[in-house]
Amino acid sequence: MNRIKQPNSLHCFICGVENPTGLHLHIYEVEPGIVETEYIAPDHFQGYPGVLHGGIVAAIIDEVSGRSHMGSDPMNPRFMFTGK
């Protein structure tokens, strides 16, 4: 399997490498439109005891769904966002 690492930013809550309170995820494209990451949450992100807070889950889903569209070409990233 060919995994292509997508870029990280500095301060993003999900992927920011310099965000002291962020998740520091590294996201890889494994095939066009398919991305993967791994995350083991620390206890301070739990909602109920032993359960990851839904806000953290939603933030990860938001990032991963956008990254699946972005692609792995660093010279031509396809950013997406919602708008009104």
C-alpha distance (Angstrom), angle and dihedral (degrees) to the residues before:
residue distance angle dihedral
M1 . . .
N2 3.81 . .
R3 3.81 110.3 .
I4 3.81 116.3 -168.0
K5 3.79 114.4 -163.5
Q6 3.78 114.6 -130.7
P7 3.80 117.7 -141.4
N8 3.79 123.5 -88.0
S9 3.78 123.7 -145.3
L10 3.78 128.5 -142.8
H11 3.80 103.5 -115.0
C12 3.81 108.2 17.1
F13 3.82 111.4 129.6
I14 3.81 91.1 -132.2
C15 3.82 104.9 36.7
G16 3.81 104.8 9.7
V17 3.78 109.7 131.8
E18 3.83 92.1 -161.1
N19 3.81 98.5 40.8
P20 3.82 104.3 111.9
T21 3.82 93.0 -159.1
G22 3.81 97.2 36.6
L23 3.79 131.2 106.3
H24 3.86 96.2 -116.3
L25 3.81 93.4 -146.5
H26 3.78 120.8 179.9
I27 3.79 110.8 -149.3
Y28 3.80 124.4 -159.1
E29 3.79 131.5 -165.3
V30 3.81 107.2 -136.4
E31 3.80 95.1 178.8
P32 3.82 133.4 -12.6
G33 3.79 107.9 -57.0
I34 3.82 93.6 3.7
V35 3.81 119.9 102.4
E36 3.76 133.1 170.9
T37 3.77 139.7 -168.6
E38 3.77 138.0 168.0
Y39 3.78 126.8 -135.8
I40 3.78 134.0 175.4
A41 3.79 107.8 -165.9
P42 3.78 120.9 -139.8
D43 3.79 117.9 -126.6
H44 3.81 93.7 -104.7
F45 3.84 89.8 70.3
Q46 3.79 94.2 59.5
G47 3.79 124.3 115.1
Y48 3.77 104.2 -166.6
P49 3.81 114.0 14.0
G50 3.81 109.3 -69.9
V51 3.82 93.8 4.9
L52 3.82 123.5 105.8
H53 3.81 110.9 -122.4
G54 3.81 113.3 -102.5
G55 3.80 91.5 -128.0
I56 3.79 90.4 61.9
V57 3.81 90.6 46.4
A58 3.83 90.3 50.1
A59 3.82 91.9 48.9
I60 3.81 91.4 51.8
I61 3.82 91.8 47.5
D62 3.82 90.1 49.1
E63 3.80 92.2 51.9
V64 3.80 96.3 43.4
S65 3.81 93.5 47.5
G66 3.80 90.3 52.3
R67 3.78 91.8 45.3
S68 3.80 91.9 53.2
H69 3.81 87.2 63.5
M70 3.81 95.9 40.4
G71 3.79 98.5 70.9
S72 3.78 127.8 -154.2
D73 3.80 102.5 -91.0
P74 3.85 103.8 114.9
M75 3.82 90.4 -162.5
N76 3.80 93.5 53.3
P77 3.81 112.7 28.8
R78 3.79 115.2 173.7
F79 3.79 107.0 -140.8
M80 3.77 120.8 -166.3
F81 3.75 132.5 -167.7
T82 3.74 139.6 166.7
G83 3.75 122.1 -106.0
K84 3.74 143.0 172.7
